[in-house]
Amino acid sequence: MDESVRNSINSRPVKRRRHDTPVDKDETDSTSSRAESPPLLGEASSSHGVVAPKATAAEGKKNAFTELMSKKPKPNPPAPKTQRPSPNPYFLNSDPRAGLAVYLADPASVPSKSMLFYNDDFVVIKDAFPKATVHALILPRDISITHLQPLELLNSNPELLASIRKIALQTRDLLAKELCRIHLKTSVLEQTRQKAFEELEERAISEPGFDPDSEESQALLPPGRNWASCIKIGVHARPSMSNLHIHVISEDMHSERVKKKNHFNSFNSGFFVNLDEFPLDKDDERIPGVGHVTNGMLKGDMVCWRCKKNFKNHFKELKDHLEVEYEAWKMI
């Protein structure tokens, strides 16, 4: 064969058959897919058009799990509906002196340590700042009179005065029993009576049929101390609290709450108007509009309730003296 013809044949491209060299199908599909599909939203690409690799399946699952398990903030609970408390009708224009109104509005809710008893007409409580061994307050529940001046009211309303006297005697009897309980072992009269009663009980053992509790046996006992006579009942001419109240208080003035002159004089001068004084004379200078002597009563000399010694303005001396008098008083 001619050399030129041979070279021509050798220079022709060789037509290969389909089965000579296998083609990687996966690579073809992958290349075709990248060429035909647009990049996913959010995929980063370079200025040269190179698409950033997609997140792997594992990463997708991790992100979904993290999202699922992440704590969601709890919604704020709805604000509770608040109801404004109903106004207490025993308060008068938010008077700061109306501290007793809380006992009048709902006596059933008053703690037992503060309450003595109550009914439809009265609430009887222990004074929160007692000025003697026993000290109670009687509070009329009639709202139409709770803010009236006590001297004017008790002077003009005999029916109310009579009902207050009745409840005051019940309160006095309760406090008298309490005084007896407190001083049972110190009072000479109470100890003498107790000893005589024990002798009656011994007699009942030796004499069959003898009853130490019979009226005849009780008549043999010496009298005990009259504790009721040691208790005063009355009102202040110018009350420090705005709701009407009546004091029932033992005479001894033995209390750490007696801290200054007016505490003592408010119960041991004409400023304290005993319930037995009513009705007052119409010209009594303690009645509002008649005279102006009540402040002078509080500022006047301090005179011992028992021995009547005048301590003038020397409160410390009076206070020491009151303790001496109390020790002697409780021994009677």
C-alpha positions in Angstrom: 0.0 0.0 0.0 1.2 3.4 -0.8 2.7 5.2 2.2 0.4 8.3 1.8 -2.7 6.1 1.8 -1.5 4.2 4.9 -1.0 7.5 6.8 -4.4 8.7 5.8 -6.1 5.5 7.1 -4.2 5.7 10.5 -5.1 9.4 11.0 -8.9 8.7 10.9 -10.6 8.7 14.3 -11.3 5.2 15.5 -15.1 4.6 16.0 -15.4 2.8 19.3 -18.2 0.4 20.0 -20.6 1.1 23.0 -19.5 -1.9 24.9 -15.8 -1.1 24.7 -15.6 1.3 27.7 -18.4 1.3 30.4 -19.9 4.6 31.5 -20.5 5.4 35.3 -24.3 5.9 35.3 -24.3 7.5 38.8 -21.8 10.1 37.8 -23.9 10.9 34.7 -27.1 11.3 36.6 -25.4 13.4 39.3 -23.8 15.7 36.7 -27.1 16.0 34.8 -29.0 16.8 38.0 -26.6 19.6 38.9 -26.8 21.1 35.5 -30.6 21.1 35.3 -31.7 21.9 38.9 -31.5 25.5 40.2 -29.8 26.0 43.5 -31.9 25.6 46.6 -33.1 28.8 48.4 -30.5 29.9 50.8 -27.6 28.0 49.2 -24.4 30.1 49.0 -22.6 30.4 45.7 -19.3 32.0 44.8 -18.8 34.7 42.2 -17.7 31.9 39.9 -21.1 30.1 40.1 -19.9 27.3 42.4 -22.8 26.1 44.6 -22.1 25.5 48.3 -22.7 21.9 49.3 -26.1 21.0 50.7 -26.7 20.0 54.4 -26.4 16.3 54.9 -29.4 14.2 56.0 -27.9 13.7 59.4 -27.6 17.4 59.9 -31.2 17.9 58.8 -32.4 15.3 61.3 -30.3 17.0 64.1 -31.7 20.4 63.4 -35.3 19.0 63.3 -34.7 17.1 66.6 -33.1 20.2 68.3 -36.1 22.3 67.2 -38.5 19.8 68.5 -36.9 19.4 71.9 -36.1 23.0 72.5 -38.1 24.5 75.3 -40.8 26.8 74.1 -41.5 29.8 76.3 -44.7 29.3 78.3 -47.3 31.9 77.6 -48.0 34.3 80.5 -51.1 33.2 82.5 -54.0 35.5 82.3 -54.1 38.0 85.1 -56.5 37.0 87.8 -59.6 39.1 88.1 -59.4 41.2 91.2 -62.4 42.3 93.0 -62.3 45.5 95.0 -63.2 44.8 98.6 -66.5 46.2 99.6 -66.1 49.3 101.7 -66.6 49.0 105.4 -69.6 51.1 106.4 -68.3 51.6 109.9 -65.4 53.7 108.5 -66.0 57.4 108.1 -64.2 59.0 105.2 -61.1 56.7 105.8 -60.8 58.1 109.3 -57.4 56.9 110.7 -59.1 56.8 114.1 -61.6 54.2 112.9 -59.5 51.2 113.9 -62.5 49.6 115.8 -64.5 49.4 112.6 -62.9 46.1 111.6 -64.5 44.4 114.6 -67.9 45.8 113.8 -68.1 44.9 110.1 -67.6 41.1 110.5 -67.3 40.0 114.1 -67.4 36.3 113.1 -64.0 36.8 111.5 -62.4 38.4 114.6 -59.7 36.1 116.1 -60.9 34.3 119.2 -58.0 35.8 121.2 -59.5 39.2 120.7 -63.2 38.4 121.0 -65.2 38.0 124.2 -68.6 37.7 122.7 -71.1 39.4 120.3 -74.8 39.5 119.5 -77.0 41.4 117.1 -76.5 44.7 119.0 -73.0 44.6 120.5 -69.5 43.4 119.9 -67.4 42.9 123.1 -63.6 42.6 122.5 -60.4 42.7 124.6 -58.7 46.0 124.3 -55.6 45.6 122.0 -53.7 48.0 124.3 -54.9 47.2 127.8 -54.3 49.8 130.5 -54.9 47.4 133.4 -54.9 43.7 134.2 -58.3 43.2 132.4 -59.6 45.7 129.9 -62.5 45.2 127.4 -64.4 47.4 125.0 -68.2 47.3 124.2 -69.0 48.4 120.6 -72.6 49.1 119.7 -73.3 47.7 116.2 -76.0 50.3 115.3 -74.3 52.1 112.4 -76.5 55.2 112.9 -74.9 55.9 116.2 -71.4 54.6 115.8 -69.9 58.0 115.0 -71.9 60.1 117.5 -70.3 61.9 120.5 -70.8 59.5 123.5 -71.7 62.1 126.2 -74.3 63.7 124.0 -75.7 60.3 122.9 -75.9 58.6 126.3 -77.4 61.8 127.8 -80.2 61.9 125.2 -81.0 58.2 124.6 -82.2 56.5 127.8 -83.1 53.3 125.9 -79.6 52.9 124.5 -78.1 53.7 127.9 -80.2 50.9 129.5 -79.1 48.3 126.9 -75.5 49.4 127.4 -75.7 49.0 131.1 -77.1 45.5 130.7 -74.3 44.3 128.4 -71.7 46.1 130.6 -72.7 44.1 133.6 -72.4 40.9 131.7 -68.9 42.0 130.6 -67.9 43.1 134.1 -68.9 39.6 135.4 -66.7 37.9 132.8 -63.7 40.1 133.7 -64.3 39.6 137.5 -64.0 35.9 137.0 -60.8 36.4 135.1 -59.4 38.6 137.9 -60.3 35.9 140.4 -58.5 33.2 138.3 -55.4 35.4 138.0 -55.2 36.3 141.7 -56.7 33.1 143.3 -53.4 32.1 144.9 -52.3 35.6 146.0 -55.6 37.0 147.4 -56.0 36.4 151.2 -59.8 36.4 151.0 -59.8 33.9 148.1 -57.3 31.6 150.0 -59.4 31.8 153.2 -62.5 30.8 151.3 -60.7 28.0 149.5 -59.4 26.6 152.7 -62.9 26.6 154.3 -64.3 24.8 151.3 -61.6 22.1 151.6 -62.7 21.6 155.2 -66.3 21.1 154.0 -65.1 18.4 151.6 -63.3 16.6 154.4 -66.4 16.7 156.5 -68.3 15.1 153.7 -66.0 12.1 153.9 -66.5 11.6 157.7 -70.2 12.5 157.7 -72.3 10.4 155.2 -75.0 12.4 153.6 -73.3 15.8 154.1 -73.3 17.8 150.9 -70.6 20.5 150.7 -72.2 22.0 147.6 -75.7 22.6 149.2 -76.9 26.1 150.0 -76.7 25.4 153.7 -73.0 24.3 153.4 -72.1 27.2 151.1 -73.6 29.7 153.6 -70.9 28.5 156.1 -68.1 29.7 153.8 -66.5 33.1 154.4 -67.1 35.5 151.5 -64.5 35.7 148.7 -63.2 38.9 147.3 -65.7 41.1 145.4 -63.8 41.3 142.1 -66.7 43.0 140.4 -66.2 46.0 142.6 -62.6 46.3 141.3 -63.9 47.1 137.8 -64.9 50.4 136.3 -67.3 51.0 133.4 -67.4 54.3 131.4 -66.5 56.4 128.4 -63.9 59.0 127.6 -65.2 62.6 127.3 -63.1 62.9 124.1 -62.6 59.4 122.7 -59.4 58.7 120.8 -61.2 56.3 118.5 -64.0 57.5 116.3 -66.4 54.5 116.7 -68.5 54.6 119.8 -67.1 52.3 122.6 -67.5 51.8 126.3 -64.5 50.8 128.5 -64.8 48.0 131.1 -61.4 48.0 133.0 -60.0 46.9 136.3 -58.9 49.7 138.6 -55.3 48.6 139.2 -53.7 50.3 136.2 -51.1 47.5 136.1 -49.9 47.4 132.5 -46.8 48.0 130.4 -49.1 50.0 128.1 -49.4 52.8 130.6 -46.5 54.7 129.1 -47.3 58.4 129.6 -49.3 60.9 131.6 -52.5 61.0 129.5 -52.7 57.2 129.6 -53.1 57.4 133.4 -55.2 60.5 133.6 -57.7 59.3 130.9 -58.9 56.7 133.4 -58.2 58.5 136.7 -59.7 61.9 136.3 -63.0 63.5 135.3 -62.1 62.7 131.7 -63.3 59.1 132.4 -67.1 59.4 132.7 -68.5 56.5 134.7 -71.7 55.0 133.3 -73.4 55.5 136.6 -73.1 59.3 136.1 -75.5 59.4 133.3 -77.7 61.3 132.6 -75.3 64.2 133.1 -76.4 67.6 134.2 -77.1 69.8 131.2 -74.4 72.2 132.4 -71.7 69.6 132.8 -68.6 71.2 131.4 -67.4 67.9 129.8 -70.3 68.0 127.3 -69.1 69.4 124.0 -70.2 73.0 123.5 -70.7 73.5 127.3 -67.1 73.7 128.5 -63.5 73.1 127.5 -62.1 71.4 130.5 -61.3 67.9 129.1 -57.8 68.8 127.9 -57.0 70.2 131.3 -58.0 67.0 132.9 -55.5 65.0 130.8 -52.7 67.5 131.5 -53.5 67.9 135.2 -51.8 66.4 138.2 -51.5 62.6 138.4 -53.2 61.3 141.6 -52.8 57.6 142.6 -56.1 55.7 142.1 -55.6 53.9 145.5 -53.9 56.1 148.1 -54.7 59.4 146.4 -51.1 60.6 146.6 -50.5 63.5 144.2 -47.5 62.9 141.9 -48.1 66.1 139.8 -46.0 65.7 136.6 -43.6 63.0 137.9 -44.6 60.1 135.8 -41.6 57.9 136.5 -42.3 58.2 140.3 -46.0 57.4 139.7 -45.2 54.4 137.6 -42.9 52.9 140.3 -45.6 53.6 142.9 -48.3 51.9 140.9 -46.3 48.6 141.1 -46.1 48.9 144.8 -49.8 49.5 145.1 -50.6 46.6 142.7 -48.6 44.1 144.8 -50.6 45.2 147.9 -53.9 45.3 146.0 -53.7 41.8 144.6 -53.1 40.4 148.2 -56.4 41.6 149.6 
